[in-house]
Amino acid sequence: MSSEKRSGEFEVIAHFFAPLAKHPGALGLKDDVALLRPKPGYELVLKTDGLVEGVHFRKEDPAHTIARKALRVNLSDLAAKGAQPVGYLLTLALPEWVTDDWLAVFARGLADDQGIFDIALLGGDTDRTPGPLTISITAIGEIAEGKIIRRTGARAGDLVFVSGTIGDGGAGLAVLKGEGANLSAPLRDALIARYQIPEPRLKLGQALVGVASAALDVSDGVIADFGHIAETSNVHITIDAMRVPLSDACRALWGTSNEAVARAATSGDDYEIAFTAPPAKRDAVMAAAQRAGTPVTEIGRVEEGEGVILIDAARMEIPIKRAGFTHF
Ligand SMILES: [Mg+2]
């Protein structure tokens, strides 16, 4: 049924999505609902996040990477809470231009990531729309009762950490918009890949259970997201610009000035884990990073007060024009 037209709803579900529903609770997508029972002693962690054509992705982006990003931004939230993903619900609003061929590539993107993350489609809904293509995913994970890492637990004296490197997602978007024409193709591709296919830090998040005092995933930008922790935990956070980890590709694009770090720390789409931990847990943080195979960098300190500041080598505040990127 590969074609440049689109089949009816039931054919679309049977052909493209039923094969993804490899979980007994999905009931083969043949009922109105899905069933899910957490392991004894565990609780479910739920997250929903949508991608809208023209807001979060461009129509001309590959369907394969759109599918994977839609899934991964949700898995990234589960990761930062310490949860293990189980499955997801998928709601699609499809405009006229979405064909069976497009859906086949989209479904293959989901199938590839289901294999990587050991999850399955549990259910969903497919509608027609006169508006933009909209992909809404609800990811479901599980975690041992009471173990979730909240935003609320940061305390004065805690250390501030971030996984991986910061700014690559925003740099990838900048490259797609025409910046960095002088960069080598491998560097440009590396940045674009970081923007299009984020890496949810699931192993690290699970290793940080019982270690991190507060955590979230970086979607709006490091400054803005630590701002969320500062606000919900009622603390002040100072981030040392010199220690913010930038990739070689990001340095090649933006340099290493204070302004470059400020840009990296305020561009979104990193999908790294930003977290705090008490000083007594510093070794445990590094052991968790090693176990997960994910680099972690200490970049600041939690103090009494409110808000987030970025400071330079002389401990002077670096002015921030806009804390982060918002899709709203
Ligand atoms: Mg988040």
py3Dmol code that shows the C-alpha trace and the ligand (Angstrom):
import py3Dmol

protein = """\
ATOM      1  CA  MET A   1       0.000   0.000   0.000  1.00  0.00           C
ATOM      2  CA  SER A   2       2.989   2.259  -0.520  1.00  0.00           C
ATOM      3  CA  SER A   3       1.691   5.290  -2.337  1.00  0.00           C
ATOM      4  CA  GLU A   4       1.621   9.030  -2.542  1.00  0.00           C
ATOM      5  CA  LYS A   5      -1.968   9.041  -1.284  1.00  0.00           C
ATOM      6  CA  ARG A   6      -3.158   8.270   2.203  1.00  0.00           C
ATOM      7  CA  SER A   7      -5.271   5.303   3.232  1.00  0.00           C
ATOM      8  CA  GLY A   8      -8.221   5.510   5.617  1.00  0.00           C
ATOM      9  CA  GLU A   9      -7.760   5.607   9.397  1.00  0.00           C
ATOM     10  CA  PHE A  10      -8.265   1.883  10.005  1.00  0.00           C
ATOM     11  CA  GLU A  11      -5.866   0.880   7.235  1.00  0.00           C
ATOM     12  CA  VAL A  12      -3.270   3.356   8.526  1.00  0.00           C
ATOM     13  CA  ILE A  13      -3.514   1.897  12.035  1.00  0.00           C
ATOM     14  CA  ALA A  14      -3.479  -1.730  10.879  1.00  0.00           C
ATOM     15  CA  HIS A  15      -0.650  -1.259   8.418  1.00  0.00           C
ATOM     16  CA  PHE A  16       1.703   1.219  10.094  1.00  0.00           C
ATOM     17  CA  PHE A  17       0.972   1.242  13.818  1.00  0.00           C
ATOM     18  CA  ALA A  18      -0.340  -2.204  14.864  1.00  0.00           C
ATOM     19  CA  PRO A  19       3.109  -3.730  14.137  1.00  0.00           C
ATOM     20  CA  LEU A  20       4.590  -1.282  16.693  1.00  0.00           C
ATOM     21  CA  ALA A  21       2.177  -2.375  19.449  1.00  0.00           C
ATOM     22  CA  LYS A  22       4.309  -5.255  20.703  1.00  0.00           C
ATOM     23  CA  HIS A  23       3.112  -5.106  24.297  1.00  0.00           C
ATOM     24  CA  PRO A  24       0.348  -7.360  25.600  1.00  0.00           C
ATOM     25  CA  GLY A  25      -1.330  -4.320  27.203  1.00  0.00           C
ATOM     26  CA  ALA A  26      -1.728  -2.673  23.777  1.00  0.00           C
ATOM     27  CA  LEU A  27      -4.360  -5.348  22.993  1.00  0.00           C
ATOM     28  CA  GLY A  28      -3.128  -5.292  19.401  1.00  0.00           C
ATOM     29  CA  LEU A  29      -4.647  -1.786  19.020  1.00  0.00           C
ATOM     30  CA  LYS A  30      -7.960  -3.623  18.576  1.00  0.00           C
ATOM     31  CA  ASP A  31      -9.750  -2.249  21.628  1.00  0.00           C
ATOM     32  CA  ASP A  32     -10.584   1.276  22.837  1.00  0.00           C
ATOM     33  CA  VAL A  33      -7.970   1.331  25.584  1.00  0.00           C
ATOM     34  CA  ALA A  34      -4.644  -0.090  26.701  1.00  0.00           C
ATOM     35  CA  LEU A  35      -3.902  -1.895  29.959  1.00  0.00           C
ATOM     36  CA  LEU A  36      -0.803  -1.375  32.058  1.00  0.00           C
ATOM     37  CA  ARG A  37       0.200  -2.839  35.401  1.00  0.00           C
ATOM     38  CA  PRO A  38       3.408  -1.544  37.025  1.00  0.00           C
ATOM     39  CA  LYS A  39       5.805  -4.053  38.598  1.00  0.00           C
ATOM     40  CA  PRO A  40       5.043  -4.633  42.311  1.00  0.00           C
ATOM     41  CA  GLY A  41       6.631  -1.838  44.370  1.00  0.00           C
ATOM     42  CA  TYR A  42       6.834   0.496  41.383  1.00  0.00           C
ATOM     43  CA  GLU A  43       4.797   3.515  40.300  1.00  0.00           C
ATOM     44  CA  LEU A  44       4.058   4.863  36.833  1.00  0.00           C
ATOM     45  CA  VAL A  45       5.655   8.085  35.568  1.00  0.00           C
ATOM     46  CA  LEU A  46       3.737   9.861  32.802  1.00  0.00           C
ATOM     47  CA  LYS A  47       4.869  12.556  30.404  1.00  0.00           C
ATOM     48  CA  THR A  48       3.223  14.112  27.360  1.00  0.00           C
ATOM     49  CA  ASP A  49       4.827  16.424  24.840  1.00  0.00           C
ATOM     50  CA  GLY A  50       3.853  17.349  21.301  1.00  0.00           C
ATOM     51  CA  LEU A  51       5.640  18.509  18.182  1.00  0.00           C
ATOM     52  CA  VAL A  52       3.919  20.892  15.762  1.00  0.00           C
ATOM     53  CA  GLU A  53       4.942  21.435  12.130  1.00  0.00           C
ATOM     54  CA  GLY A  54       6.416  24.899  11.721  1.00  0.00           C
ATOM     55  CA  VAL A  55       7.022  25.254  15.480  1.00  0.00           C
ATOM     56  CA  HIS A  56       9.152  22.232  16.487  1.00  0.00           C
ATOM     57  CA  PHE A  57      10.124  20.827  13.105  1.00  0.00           C
ATOM     58  CA  ARG A  58       9.958  21.739   9.452  1.00  0.00           C
ATOM     59  CA  LYS A  59       7.781  19.936   6.934  1.00  0.00           C
ATOM     60  CA  GLU A  60      10.877  19.111   4.875  1.00  0.00           C
ATOM     61  CA  ASP A  61      12.670  17.407   7.808  1.00  0.00           C
ATOM     62  CA  PRO A  62      12.980  13.635   7.359  1.00  0.00           C
ATOM     63  CA  ALA A  63       9.916  11.755   8.719  1.00  0.00           C
ATOM     64  CA  HIS A  64      12.308   9.255  10.306  1.00  0.00           C
ATOM     65  CA  THR A  65      13.999  11.885  12.482  1.00  0.00           C
ATOM     66  CA  ILE A  66      10.722  13.700  13.273  1.00  0.00           C
ATOM     67  CA  ALA A  67       9.377  10.427  14.710  1.00  0.00           C
ATOM     68  CA  ARG A  68      12.484   9.794  16.776  1.00  0.00           C
ATOM     69  CA  LYS A  69      12.622  13.341  18.136  1.00  0.00           C
ATOM     70  CA  ALA A  70       8.931  13.208  19.091  1.00  0.00           C
ATOM     71  CA  LEU A  71       9.593  10.042  21.078  1.00  0.00           C
ATOM     72  CA  ARG A  72      12.941  11.065  22.517  1.00  0.00           C
ATOM     73  CA  VAL A  73      11.906  14.429  23.964  1.00  0.00           C
ATOM     74  CA  ASN A  74       9.415  12.492  26.079  1.00  0.00           C
ATOM     75  CA  LEU A  75      11.905   9.775  27.041  1.00  0.00           C
ATOM     76  CA  SER A  76      14.306  12.545  28.057  1.00  0.00           C
ATOM     77  CA  ASP A  77      11.842  13.732  30.692  1.00  0.00           C
ATOM     78  CA  LEU A  78      11.464  10.204  32.047  1.00  0.00           C
ATOM     79  CA  ALA A  79      15.273   9.928  32.076  1.00  0.00           C
ATOM     80  CA  ALA A  80      15.730  13.053  34.190  1.00  0.00           C
ATOM     81  CA  LYS A  81      13.261  11.698  36.757  1.00  0.00           C
ATOM     82  CA  GLY A  82      15.155   8.398  37.052  1.00  0.00           C
ATOM     83  CA  ALA A  83      12.393   6.349  35.388  1.00  0.00           C
ATOM     84  CA  GLN A  84      12.635   3.378  33.031  1.00  0.00           C
ATOM     85  CA  PRO A  85      10.397   3.792  29.946  1.00  0.00           C
ATOM     86  CA  VAL A  86       7.791   1.112  29.242  1.00  0.00           C
ATOM     87  CA  GLY A  87       5.711   2.385  26.330  1.00  0.00           C
ATOM     88  CA  TYR A  88       3.871   5.311  24.798  1.00  0.00           C
ATOM     89  CA  LEU A  89       0.606   6.577  23.349  1.00  0.00           C
ATOM     90  CA  LEU A  90       0.658   8.381  20.005  1.00  0.00           C
ATOM     91  CA  THR A  91      -1.857  10.951  18.730  1.00  0.00           C
ATOM     92  CA  LEU A  92      -1.498  12.229  15.188  1.00  0.00           C
ATOM     93  CA  ALA A  93      -3.329  15.106  13.466  1.00  0.00           C
ATOM     94  CA  LEU A  94      -2.541  14.579   9.789  1.00  0.00           C
ATOM     95  CA  PRO A  95      -2.872  17.281   7.119  1.00  0.00           C
ATOM     96  CA  GLU A  96      -3.553  16.411   3.486  1.00  0.00           C
ATOM     97  CA  TRP A  97       0.134  16.329   2.479  1.00  0.00           C
ATOM     98  CA  VAL A  98       0.970  13.357   4.715  1.00  0.00           C
ATOM     99  CA  THR A  99       0.998  10.283   2.464  1.00  0.00           C
ATOM    100  CA  ASP A 100       1.320   6.550   3.109  1.00  0.00           C
ATOM    101  CA  ASP A 101       4.938   6.840   1.990  1.00  0.00           C
ATOM    102  CA  TRP A 102       5.586   9.499   4.630  1.00  0.00           C
ATOM    103  CA  LEU A 103       3.824   7.415   7.297  1.00  0.00           C
ATOM    104  CA  ALA A 104       5.881   4.345   6.386  1.00  0.00           C
ATOM    105  CA  VAL A 105       9.133   6.249   7.031  1.00  0.00           C
ATOM    106  CA  PHE A 106       7.690   7.816  10.204  1.00  0.00           C
ATOM    107  CA  ALA A 107       6.672   4.380  11.541  1.00  0.00           C
ATOM    108  CA  ARG A 108      10.122   3.018  10.731  1.00  0.00           C
ATOM    109  CA  GLY A 109      11.662   5.807  12.841  1.00  0.00           C
ATOM    110  CA  LEU A 110       9.445   4.786  15.769  1.00  0.00           C
ATOM    111  CA  ALA A 111      10.276   1.103  15.243  1.00  0.00           C
ATOM    112  CA  ASP A 112      14.024   1.820  15.257  1.00  0.00           C
ATOM    113  CA  ASP A 113      13.806   3.704  18.554  1.00  0.00           C
ATOM    114  CA  GLN A 114      11.484   1.102  20.088  1.00  0.00           C
ATOM    115  CA  GLY A 115      14.313  -1.378  19.501  1.00  0.00           C
ATOM    116  CA  ILE A 116      16.921   0.911  21.043  1.00  0.00           C
ATOM    117  CA  PHE A 117      14.894   1.791  24.139  1.00  0.00           C
ATOM    118  CA  ASP A 118      12.980  -1.494  24.542  1.00  0.00           C
ATOM    119  CA  ILE A 119       9.529   0.096  24.527  1.00  0.00           C
ATOM    120  CA  ALA A 120       6.299  -0.424  22.579  1.00  0.00           C
ATOM    121  CA  LEU A 121       3.382   1.574  21.268  1.00  0.00           C
ATOM    122  CA  LEU A 122       0.419   1.099  23.635  1.00  0.00           C
ATOM    123  CA  GLY A 123      -2.329   3.001  21.844  1.00  0.00           C
ATOM    124  CA  GLY A 124      -3.290   6.280  20.244  1.00  0.00           C
ATOM    125  CA  ASP A 125      -5.471   8.184  17.876  1.00  0.00           C
ATOM    126  CA  THR A 126      -5.251   9.373  14.272  1.00  0.00           C
ATOM    127  CA  ASP A 127      -7.255  12.289  12.879  1.00  0.00           C
ATOM    128  CA  ARG A 128      -7.375  14.472   9.821  1.00  0.00           C
ATOM    129  CA  THR A 129      -6.640  18.179  10.249  1.00  0.00           C
ATOM    130  CA  PRO A 130      -6.868  21.308   8.090  1.00  0.00           C
ATOM    131  CA  GLY A 131      -3.971  22.658  10.201  1.00  0.00           C
ATOM    132  CA  PRO A 132      -0.301  21.721  10.588  1.00  0.00           C
ATOM    133  CA  LEU A 133       0.954  18.170  11.240  1.00  0.00           C
ATOM    134  CA  THR A 134       0.826  17.615  14.987  1.00  0.00           C
ATOM    135  CA  ILE A 135       2.439  14.684  16.767  1.00  0.00           C
ATOM    136  CA  SER A 136       1.593  14.174  20.408  1.00  0.00           C
ATOM    137  CA  ILE A 137       3.262  11.452  22.436  1.00  0.00           C
ATOM    138  CA  THR A 138       2.565  10.367  25.992  1.00  0.00           C
ATOM    139  CA  ALA A 139       5.442   8.328  27.374  1.00  0.00           C
ATOM    140  CA  ILE A 140       4.935   5.989  30.317  1.00  0.00           C
ATOM    141  CA  GLY A 141       7.740   4.808  32.555  1.00  0.00           C
ATOM    142  CA  GLU A 142       8.132   3.131  35.900  1.00  0.00           C
ATOM    143  CA  ILE A 143      10.231   3.783  38.950  1.00  0.00           C
ATOM    144  CA  ALA A 144      10.524   2.207  42.409  1.00  0.00           C
ATOM    145  CA  GLU A 145       7.985   3.820  44.741  1.00  0.00           C
ATOM    146  CA  GLY A 146       9.133   7.132  46.235  1.00  0.00           C
ATOM    147  CA  LYS A 147      12.382   7.241  44.253  1.00  0.00           C
ATOM    148  CA  ILE A 148      11.490   9.864  41.632  1.00  0.00           C
ATOM    149  CA  ILE A 149      13.947  12.786  41.349  1.00  0.00           C
ATOM    150  CA  ARG A 150      11.893  15.965  41.682  1.00  0.00           C
ATOM    151  CA  ARG A 151      12.691  19.603  40.860  1.00  0.00           C
ATOM    152  CA  THR A 152      12.101  20.553  44.480  1.00  0.00           C
ATOM    153  CA  GLY A 153      15.061  18.989  46.302  1.00  0.00           C
ATOM    154  CA  ALA A 154      17.953  21.427  45.694  1.00  0.00           C
ATOM    155  CA  ARG A 155      19.411  22.888  48.919  1.00  0.00           C
ATOM    156  CA  ALA A 156      21.915  25.690  49.610  1.00  0.00           C
ATOM    157  CA  GLY A 157      25.394  24.168  49.483  1.00  0.00           C
ATOM    158  CA  ASP A 158      24.508  21.586  46.811  1.00  0.00           C
ATOM    159  CA  LEU A 159      26.702  21.226  43.750  1.00  0.00           C
ATOM    160  CA  VAL A 160      25.347  21.845  40.241  1.00  0.00           C
ATOM    161  CA  PHE A 161      25.971  19.402  37.386  1.00  0.00           C
ATOM    162  CA  VAL A 162      25.073  18.855  33.761  1.00  0.00           C
ATOM    163  CA  SER A 163      25.533  15.813  31.524  1.00  0.00           C
ATOM    164  CA  GLY A 164      27.139  15.761  28.074  1.00  0.00           C
ATOM    165  CA  THR A 165      27.710  19.042  26.274  1.00  0.00           C
ATOM    166  CA  ILE A 166      25.543  22.156  26.154  1.00  0.00           C
ATOM    167  CA  GLY A 167      24.467  24.226  23.154  1.00  0.00           C
ATOM    168  CA  ASP A 168      24.752  21.588  20.418  1.00  0.00           C
ATOM    169  CA  GLY A 169      20.996  21.407  19.798  1.00  0.00           C
ATOM    170  CA  GLY A 170      20.727  25.174  19.413  1.00  0.00           C
ATOM    171  CA  ALA A 171      23.893  25.211  17.320  1.00  0.00           C
ATOM    172  CA  GLY A 172      22.418  22.498  15.077  1.00  0.00           C
ATOM    173  CA  LEU A 173      19.310  24.613  14.532  1.00  0.00           C
ATOM    174  CA  ALA A 174      21.538  27.637  13.773  1.00  0.00           C
ATOM    175  CA  VAL A 175      23.405  25.569  11.163  1.00  0.00           C
ATOM    176  CA  LEU A 176      20.103  24.512   9.580  1.00  0.00           C
ATOM    177  CA  LYS A 177      19.217  28.207   9.404  1.00  0.00           C
ATOM    178  CA  GLY A 178      22.452  29.011   7.546  1.00  0.00           C
ATOM    179  CA  GLU A 179      25.126  29.716  10.206  1.00  0.00           C
ATOM    180  CA  GLY A 180      28.522  28.009  10.070  1.00  0.00           C
ATOM    181  CA  ALA A 181      28.979  27.794   6.294  1.00  0.00           C
ATOM    182  CA  ASN A 182      32.756  27.764   6.972  1.00  0.00           C
ATOM    183  CA  LEU A 183      32.564  24.667   9.227  1.00  0.00           C
ATOM    184  CA  SER A 184      33.598  21.237   7.932  1.00  0.00           C
ATOM    185  CA  ALA A 185      30.759  18.902   6.898  1.00  0.00           C
ATOM    186  CA  PRO A 186      31.379  16.448   9.796  1.00  0.00           C
ATOM    187  CA  LEU A 187      31.094  19.255  12.378  1.00  0.00           C
ATOM    188  CA  ARG A 188      27.936  20.632  10.758  1.00  0.00           C
ATOM    189  CA  ASP A 189      26.413  17.140  10.576  1.00  0.00           C
ATOM    190  CA  ALA A 190      27.294  16.452  14.218  1.00  0.00           C
ATOM    191  CA  LEU A 191      25.446  19.581  15.345  1.00  0.00           C
ATOM    192  CA  ILE A 192      22.410  18.938  13.119  1.00  0.00           C
ATOM    193  CA  ALA A 193      22.209  15.356  14.427  1.00  0.00           C
ATOM    194  CA  ARG A 194      22.208  16.640  18.007  1.00  0.00           C
ATOM    195  CA  TYR A 195      19.279  18.915  17.125  1.00  0.00           C
ATOM    196  CA  GLN A 196      17.291  16.335  15.187  1.00  0.00           C
ATOM    197  CA  ILE A 197      17.956  13.187  17.231  1.00  0.00           C
ATOM    198  CA  PRO A 198      18.506  13.999  20.910  1.00  0.00           C
ATOM    199  CA  GLU A 199      19.917  11.332  23.223  1.00  0.00           C
ATOM    200  CA  PRO A 200      17.736  10.709  26.290  1.00  0.00           C
ATOM    201  CA  ARG A 201      20.133  10.058  29.192  1.00  0.00           C
ATOM    202  CA  LEU A 202      18.188   7.121  30.595  1.00  0.00           C
ATOM    203  CA  LYS A 203      21.081   5.184  32.129  1.00  0.00           C
ATOM    204  CA  LEU A 204      22.427   8.289  33.831  1.00  0.00           C
ATOM    205  CA  GLY A 205      19.014   9.284  35.204  1.00  0.00           C
ATOM    206  CA  GLN A 206      18.499   5.857  36.717  1.00  0.00           C
ATOM    207  CA  ALA A 207      22.021   5.909  38.172  1.00  0.00           C
ATOM    208  CA  LEU A 208      21.274   9.276  39.813  1.00  0.00           C
ATOM    209  CA  VAL A 209      18.327   7.921  41.832  1.00  0.00           C
ATOM    210  CA  GLY A 210      19.244   8.399  45.486  1.00  0.00           C
ATOM    211  CA  VAL A 211      22.193  10.619  44.474  1.00  0.00           C
ATOM    212  CA  ALA A 212      20.755  13.769  42.819  1.00  0.00           C
ATOM    213  CA  SER A 213      18.749  16.139  45.016  1.00  0.00           C
ATOM    214  CA  ALA A 214      16.869  17.713  42.066  1.00  0.00           C
ATOM    215  CA  ALA A 215      16.907  17.139  38.313  1.00  0.00           C
ATOM    216  CA  LEU A 216      15.247  17.938  34.996  1.00  0.00           C
ATOM    217  CA  ASP A 217      16.084  17.618  31.349  1.00  0.00           C
ATOM    218  CA  VAL A 218      17.402  20.617  29.443  1.00  0.00           C
ATOM    219  CA  SER A 219      14.819  21.529  26.831  1.00  0.00           C
ATOM    220  CA  ASP A 220      14.560  25.323  27.201  1.00  0.00           C
ATOM    221  CA  GLY A 221      18.278  26.012  27.853  1.00  0.00           C
ATOM    222  CA  VAL A 222      20.529  25.380  30.856  1.00  0.00           C
ATOM    223  CA  ILE A 223      19.911  28.798  32.434  1.00  0.00           C
ATOM    224  CA  ALA A 224      16.118  28.612  32.018  1.00  0.00           C
ATOM    225  CA  ASP A 225      15.919  25.001  33.202  1.00  0.00           C
ATOM    226  CA  PHE A 226      18.094  25.581  36.280  1.00  0.00           C
ATOM    227  CA  GLY A 227      15.746  28.532  36.776  1.00  0.00           C
ATOM    228  CA  HIS A 228      12.899  26.011  37.133  1.00  0.00           C
ATOM    229  CA  ILE A 229      14.862  24.127  39.809  1.00  0.00           C
ATOM    230  CA  ALA A 230      15.754  27.401  41.588  1.00  0.00           C
ATOM    231  CA  GLU A 231      12.111  28.433  41.624  1.00  0.00           C
ATOM    232  CA  THR A 232      10.581  25.147  42.792  1.00  0.00           C
ATOM    233  CA  SER A 233      13.377  24.511  45.310  1.00  0.00           C
ATOM    234  CA  ASN A 234      13.432  28.142  46.555  1.00  0.00           C
ATOM    235  CA  VAL A 235      17.176  28.555  46.051  1.00  0.00           C
ATOM    236  CA  HIS A 236      19.690  30.614  44.049  1.00  0.00           C
ATOM    237  CA  ILE A 237      21.955  28.919  41.511  1.00  0.00           C
ATOM    238  CA  THR A 238      25.281  30.282  40.239  1.00  0.00           C
ATOM    239  CA  ILE A 239      26.692  28.764  37.053  1.00  0.00           C
ATOM    240  CA  ASP A 240      30.372  29.201  36.218  1.00  0.00           C
ATOM    241  CA  ALA A 241      30.643  29.988  32.480  1.00  0.00           C
ATOM    242  CA  MET A 242      34.225  28.670  32.339  1.00  0.00           C
ATOM    243  CA  ARG A 243      32.997  25.208  33.327  1.00  0.00           C
ATOM    244  CA  VAL A 244      29.979  24.876  31.009  1.00  0.00           C
ATOM    245  CA  PRO A 245      30.932  21.937  28.722  1.00  0.00           C
ATOM    246  CA  LEU A 246      30.907  22.845  25.015  1.00  0.00           C
ATOM    247  CA  SER A 247      31.599  20.352  22.215  1.00  0.00           C
ATOM    248  CA  ASP A 248      34.380  20.922  19.687  1.00  0.00           C
ATOM    249  CA  ALA A 249      31.702  21.474  17.019  1.00  0.00           C
ATOM    250  CA  CYS A 250      29.911  24.089  19.128  1.00  0.00           C
ATOM    251  CA  ARG A 251      33.220  25.887  19.862  1.00  0.00           C
ATOM    252  CA  ALA A 252      34.019  25.852  16.141  1.00  0.00           C
ATOM    253  CA  LEU A 253      30.673  27.518  15.421  1.00  0.00           C
ATOM    254  CA  TRP A 254      30.361  30.006  18.269  1.00  0.00           C
ATOM    255  CA  GLY A 255      33.827  30.225  19.892  1.00  0.00           C
ATOM    256  CA  THR A 256      34.540  30.259  23.622  1.00  0.00           C
ATOM    257  CA  SER A 257      33.833  33.859  24.651  1.00  0.00           C
ATOM    258  CA  ASN A 258      31.453  34.661  27.498  1.00  0.00           C
ATOM    259  CA  GLU A 259      28.877  35.565  24.850  1.00  0.00           C
ATOM    260  CA  ALA A 260      29.310  32.163  23.192  1.00  0.00           C
ATOM    261  CA  VAL A 261      28.782  30.350  26.495  1.00  0.00           C
ATOM    262  CA  ALA A 262      25.771  32.549  27.237  1.00  0.00           C
ATOM    263  CA  ARG A 263      24.314  31.659  23.848  1.00  0.00           C
ATOM    264  CA  ALA A 264      24.935  27.926  24.394  1.00  0.00           C
ATOM    265  CA  ALA A 265      23.407  28.126  27.866  1.00  0.00           C
ATOM    266  CA  THR A 266      20.272  29.862  26.596  1.00  0.00           C
ATOM    267  CA  SER A 267      19.623  27.861  23.434  1.00  0.00           C
ATOM    268  CA  GLY A 268      17.283  24.934  23.959  1.00  0.00           C
ATOM    269  CA  ASP A 269      17.016  21.350  22.746  1.00  0.00           C
ATOM    270  CA  ASP A 270      20.016  19.948  24.648  1.00  0.00           C
ATOM    271  CA  TYR A 271      18.106  17.109  26.302  1.00  0.00           C
ATOM    272  CA  GLU A 272      20.920  16.665  28.779  1.00  0.00           C
ATOM    273  CA  ILE A 273      20.213  16.173  32.492  1.00  0.00           C
ATOM    274  CA  ALA A 274      20.682  19.250  34.691  1.00  0.00           C
ATOM    275  CA  PHE A 275      20.877  18.297  38.361  1.00  0.00           C
ATOM    276  CA  THR A 276      22.062  19.140  41.833  1.00  0.00           C
ATOM    277  CA  ALA A 277      23.563  16.950  44.562  1.00  0.00           C
ATOM    278  CA  PRO A 278      24.965  17.506  48.049  1.00  0.00           C
ATOM    279  CA  PRO A 279      28.793  17.869  48.237  1.00  0.00           C
ATOM    280  CA  ALA A 280      28.965  14.553  50.137  1.00  0.00           C
ATOM    281  CA  LYS A 281      27.566  12.862  47.018  1.00  0.00           C
ATOM    282  CA  ARG A 282      30.193  14.200  44.587  1.00  0.00           C
ATOM    283  CA  ASP A 283      31.955  10.824  44.317  1.00  0.00           C
ATOM    284  CA  ALA A 284      28.597   9.074  43.920  1.00  0.00           C
ATOM    285  CA  VAL A 285      27.730  11.441  41.055  1.00  0.00           C
ATOM    286  CA  MET A 286      30.988  10.632  39.277  1.00  0.00           C
ATOM    287  CA  ALA A 287      30.459   6.886  39.874  1.00  0.00           C
ATOM    288  CA  ALA A 288      26.935   7.181  38.406  1.00  0.00           C
ATOM    289  CA  ALA A 289      28.340   8.990  35.356  1.00  0.00           C
ATOM    290  CA  GLN A 290      30.918   6.249  34.890  1.00  0.00           C
ATOM    291  CA  ARG A 291      28.329   3.475  35.267  1.00  0.00           C
ATOM    292  CA  ALA A 292      26.092   5.156  32.709  1.00  0.00           C
ATOM    293  CA  GLY A 293      28.951   5.917  30.321  1.00  0.00           C
ATOM    294  CA  THR A 294      27.769   9.535  30.199  1.00  0.00           C
ATOM    295  CA  PRO A 295      30.129  12.419  30.988  1.00  0.00           C
ATOM    296  CA  VAL A 296      29.017  14.767  33.768  1.00  0.00           C
ATOM    297  CA  THR A 297      30.522  18.180  34.564  1.00  0.00           C
ATOM    298  CA  GLU A 298      30.259  20.182  37.787  1.00  0.00           C
ATOM    299  CA  ILE A 299      29.338  23.726  36.718  1.00  0.00           C
ATOM    300  CA  GLY A 300      28.140  25.646  39.744  1.00  0.00           C
ATOM    301  CA  ARG A 301      26.726  25.933  43.213  1.00  0.00           C
ATOM    302  CA  VAL A 302      23.364  26.224  44.944  1.00  0.00           C
ATOM    303  CA  GLU A 303      23.040  29.085  47.437  1.00  0.00           C
ATOM    304  CA  GLU A 304      20.333  30.735  49.461  1.00  0.00           C
ATOM    305  CA  GLY A 305      18.213  33.214  47.530  1.00  0.00           C
ATOM    306  CA  GLU A 306      16.479  33.033  44.203  1.00  0.00           C
ATOM    307  CA  GLY A 307      17.142  32.987  40.458  1.00  0.00           C
ATOM    308  CA  VAL A 308      20.056  31.843  38.310  1.00  0.00           C
ATOM    309  CA  ILE A 309      23.159  33.754  37.256  1.00  0.00           C
ATOM    310  CA  LEU A 310      26.005  32.947  34.892  1.00  0.00           C
ATOM    311  CA  ILE A 311      29.386  34.261  36.090  1.00  0.00           C
ATOM    312  CA  ASP A 312      32.722  34.819  34.314  1.00  0.00           C
ATOM    313  CA  ALA A 313      36.277  33.988  35.465  1.00  0.00           C
ATOM    314  CA  ALA A 314      36.313  37.139  37.645  1.00  0.00           C
ATOM    315  CA  ARG A 315      32.990  36.021  39.216  1.00  0.00           C
ATOM    316  CA  MET A 316      31.177  38.915  37.511  1.00  0.00           C
ATOM    317  CA  GLU A 317      27.667  38.269  36.281  1.00  0.00           C
ATOM    318  CA  ILE A 318      27.382  37.789  32.508  1.00  0.00           C
ATOM    319  CA  PRO A 319      24.273  39.608  31.278  1.00  0.00           C
ATOM    320  CA  ILE A 320      21.644  37.305  29.760  1.00  0.00           C
ATOM    321  CA  LYS A 321      19.205  38.793  27.281  1.00  0.00           C
ATOM    322  CA  ARG A 322      16.781  35.912  27.285  1.00  0.00           C
ATOM    323  CA  ALA A 323      17.005  32.977  29.679  1.00  0.00           C
ATOM    324  CA  GLY A 324      15.893  30.358  27.217  1.00  0.00           C
ATOM    325  CA  PHE A 325      14.015  29.279  24.200  1.00  0.00           C
ATOM    326  CA  THR A 326      10.282  28.804  24.465  1.00  0.00           C
ATOM    327  CA  HIS A 327       8.042  27.024  22.019  1.00  0.00           C
ATOM    328  CA  PHE A 328       4.940  28.658  23.441  1.00  0.00           C
TER     329      PHE A 328
END
"""
ligand_1 = """\
1
MG
Mg 11.515 18.601 30.637
"""
view = py3Dmol.view(width=600, height=400)
view.addModel(protein, "pdb")
view.setStyle({"model": 0}, {"cartoon": {"style": "trace"}})
view.addModel(ligand_1, "xyz")
view.setStyle({"model": 1}, {"stick": {}})
view.zoomTo()
view.show()
